Amino acid sequence: MPYIRFVMDRAGKVLSSRLERSSGFPDLDREAVALPKRAQPLPKPPNDKPGDTIELVVPVEFSCGDLVK
């Protein structure tokens, strides 16, 4: 499972995204890094979180069980 690190601003715009830990599959890693940009605008962070930007590290889980028959 790849982990990505991304930075977003208070409006939900993704400022950067990079691979934090590889899944071992380059195609999945590339897709995980691209995911936050496609999903923007992200929900705005809570007001109790200080700063102009928020940095998160999150796992990205892929499932293709529905594709296998």
C-alpha positions in Angstrom: 0.0 0.0 0.0 1.5 3.3 -1.0 1.7 6.3 1.4 1.6 9.8 0.1 2.5 13.1 1.6 0.6 16.1 0.4 0.3 19.8 1.3 -3.0 21.7 0.9 -4.0 25.3 1.5 -6.9 26.4 3.6 -9.2 26.5 0.6 -8.6 22.8 -0.2 -6.2 23.4 -3.1 -3.4 20.7 -3.3 0.0 22.5 -3.4 2.2 19.4 -3.6 2.0 15.6 -3.5 4.8 13.1 -3.3 5.4 9.4 -2.5 6.2 8.8 1.1 6.4 4.9 1.0 6.2 2.8 -2.1 3.7 0.0 -2.7 6.4 -1.8 -4.7 4.3 -1.3 -7.9 5.4 1.8 -9.9 2.0 2.2 -11.6 0.1 2.2 -8.3 2.7 4.6 -6.8 2.2 7.1 -9.7 -1.6 6.9 -9.4 -1.5 7.5 -5.6 0.6 10.6 -6.1 -1.7 11.9 -8.8 -4.9 11.3 -6.8 -5.0 14.4 -4.5 -4.7 16.8 -7.5 -7.6 15.1 -9.3 -9.7 15.1 -6.1 -9.3 18.9 -5.5 -10.7 21.0 -4.1 -10.5 18.9 -1.0 -12.6 19.7 2.1 -11.4 22.7 4.0 -9.4 21.9 7.1 -11.1 22.6 10.5 -10.7 26.1 11.9 -8.9 24.7 15.0 -5.9 23.6 12.8 -3.5 26.5 12.6 -1.4 27.6 9.7 -1.8 28.6 6.1 -1.2 25.1 4.9 -1.8 21.6 6.2 0.5 18.7 5.5 -0.8 15.1 5.7 0.6 11.6 5.2 -2.0 9.1 4.2 -2.2 5.6 2.9 -3.9 5.0 -0.4 -5.6 1.6 -0.7 -6.5 0.2 -4.1 -9.0 -2.5 -4.7 -9.6 -4.3 -7.9 -11.7 -7.2 -6.5 -14.7 -6.1 -8.5 -12.7 -6.4 -11.7 -11.8 -10.0 -11.3 -14.4 -12.5 -12.4 
